[in-house]
Amino acid sequence: MNAIREWAKDQGVEVADRGRLPKSLVVDYLMAHPAEARKFLVSKGIEVGHRGRISEVKVSLAVSKRV
């Protein structure tokens, strides 16, 4: 989560040093970091290819724990 906080601050987004991160921020981070998004999706049991574009819908659903 620290990587997401640092990235958000670099993007000019105000984020607290502690506490829960907004789901939309986590999705934005993962969409900006495809390798991390792939790891995250695989850890949630979601199939993804090794190349190509990551689906924002898949990422959003995984972050929302609906999958």
Helices and strands as residue ranges (DSSP letters): H 2-10, H 23-32, H 34-43, H 56-63
